[in-house]
């Protein structure tokens, strides 16, 4: 499978449907479902950052029509501060394998884009969010947790 076959995003922070940036998606998804990826999660204050790791991270899978992926990707790259032609990004877009609950209630795998922290040094001083929920029979971290501060306006970021 190549990047042209990806038709979903895994989001774990302010892009989730009930959070600050949940209304900024440029296209309507076919569906939004809970999903998890193998990743560590960090609290950066008003928003989180993920990095490849040994834990599991709970978020949302937003699936789109293939024709909606290019404009959605372009808009999310802007929102997340990612430019593939620039080296000093805040986040980097990666392809991950997410697990969702399949139609038979068993785990199903799905490839999706997500945004990981592009500057791992920044995470060294961030609070790591430990798994505190369960999804598909495994412990998962999620943002926000009890210690997170969730912005209600863009001025709070």
ABEGO torsion letter per residue (X at the ends): XBAAABABBBBABAABAABAAAAABABBBABBBBBBBBBBBBBAEABBBBBBBABBBBBBBBBBBAAAAAAAAAAAAAAAGBBAABABBABBBBBBBBBBBBAAGBBBBBBBBBBBBABAAAAAABBBBBBABBBGGBBBBBOBBAABBBBABAAAX
